[in-house]
Amino acid sequence: MAVDLVVVGLGYVGLPLAAAACEAGLDVVGLDIADEVVAGLNAARSHVGDVPDSAVAGMVAAGFTATTDPAVLAEADTVVLCVPTGLSATGEPDLGPVRGAASTAASRIRPGTLVVLESTSHPGTTEEVVRPILELGSGLRVGEDFHLVYSPERIDPGNERFAMHNTPKIISGCTPLCAKYGVAFYGRFVESLVVSRGTREAEMAKLLENSYRYVNIALVNEIALFCDRMGIDVWDVLHCAGTKPFGFAPFEPGPGVGGHCIPVDPRYLESKARSAGFTFGTLSAARAVNERMPSHVVLRATELLAGRGRTMSGSRVLLLGVAYKRDVADTRESPAYPVARGLLAQGSAVRFHDPAVSEFAVDGRPLRKEHRLDEALDAADLVILLQDHSCYDLIELSSSGCLLLDTRGRSAGSAVTLL
Ligand SMILES: NC(=O)c1ccc[n+]([C@@H]2O[C@H](COP(=O)([O-])OP(=O)(O)OC[C@H]3O[C@@H](n4cnc5c(N)ncnc54)[C@H](O)[C@@H]3O)[C@@H](O)[C@H]2O)c1
């Protein structure tokens, strides 16, 4: 039985892709190594915030299945790899899942198959890592027997305006013919396609997009630290600067940078640059600032408690919002981890409230989850707003009388202290 598309890796990127392709009428199968992911999807249960259970139910009704059996790859016209590109224990790029998924596909692809890599990675990954694995394992030649494309995902979890269909997508091929096949495939469910000169340009463009965010967040974080030192209201500064209609893109300071992409992707760029004897000064400077933010939050928290004649030791601290981003459930690389670690190290009793996050543990030590916000606020000596999920009524929070450290600059009132 032929299948239009096999999506390899059904996470935050792969599942929305599978959903968009299903909606466009393609026959889609999802392949993942995680049994629980596959079982959940086949039972119409989503594990990805942007794809509700009802959407998965619709996919299943349209014929979508998920499997852990790679044999399905032999049936695919198109195979898209959406596997993680994280960091090793030493902070270096970990291409293990990309290599693993490419090897799994290599022995199964047929002449004519289109293989796409969507995972974020450094320039050269498609040509120097994925291509040789596929060619050696299949005995087929890229551009002659099968087609290889790199097309970085631009998904923005929680974004209600831009989804897959209306976000321009970069397509790059190992050969012009490969790119043509890529355009034909994505053109079925993405409105605007941008063909880059080659795969390295597309890989680099993705790293530029995320490094741009990383560096600009670092800049406003450092501006915030300086304003704090000088007694300048950074939120008013940002408001005023943000009114300039040209030449200024607004970014916001915060307790640190989280998620699977923004703090991780610059590492891929730095690592590749290092291997080419090139040093990225802006990225390492940005990292130094961004990684300083959680300890600044802990310092401000300590000062606030001291202002009430308390020490951190023995104080009850409530963290509001431990996810890395507003209105998402994802805690990967969340600054809530280093903040909680810093508070615990000083002997405070730390609890958390986050409607979307069921469990939150720091170094294997689970924090108690608070379900009733009003009771949790009453019981806390200090409340730290780390993520301004839309469920938090900032006016109510400001007037609740609690000692509040607002790292997002959303609240107002005399009991409120901004970052
Ligand atoms: N999450 C985002 O917002 C986002 C945005 C743009 C790009 N990206 C990039 O997309 C890629 C995927 O990220 P994600 O957030 O979807 O990751 P994820 O961790 O949510 O999902 C990855 C899935 O791949 C599966 N997997 C791992 N190895 C596999 C293998 N060898 N074969 C089959 N399945 C395998 C895992 O079980 C998991 O279900 C990464 O390179 C990431 O940098 C992510």
The ligand as an ORCA input file, in Angstrom:
! r2SCAN-3c Opt
* xyz 0 1
  N       9.418     22.902     19.015
  C       9.522     23.943     18.222
  O       8.902     24.984     18.455
  C      10.409     23.905     16.985
  C      10.290     24.943     16.047
  C      11.065     24.901     14.900
  C      11.982     23.866     14.715
  N      12.104     22.885     15.659
  C      13.073     21.809     15.387
  O      12.351     20.658     14.959
  C      12.994     19.472     15.413
  C      12.030     18.636     16.218
  O      11.674     19.359     17.393
  P      10.392     19.007     18.261
  O      10.191     20.168     19.183
  O       9.279     18.561     17.383
  O      10.932     17.734     19.084
  P      10.053     16.775     20.026
  O      11.002     16.300     21.068
  O       8.787     17.458     20.418
  O       9.640     15.569     19.089
  C      10.568     14.725     18.479
  C       9.951     13.345     18.353
  O      10.879     12.554     17.620
  C      10.888     11.245     18.184
  N      12.142     10.604     17.783
  C      13.396     10.798     18.283
  N      14.280     10.043     17.599
  C      13.580      9.378     16.651
  C      13.927      8.435     15.641
  N      15.197      8.069     15.444
  N      12.943      7.935     14.859
  C      11.645      8.313     15.054
  N      11.255      9.192     15.986
  C      12.218      9.730     16.776
  C      10.711     11.474     19.667
  O      10.208     10.318     20.310
  C       9.695     12.635     19.667
  O       8.367     12.159     19.718
  C      14.219     19.943     16.187
  O      15.317     19.989     15.326
  C      13.841     21.353     16.601
  O      14.994     22.153     16.816
  C      11.327     22.875     16.770
*
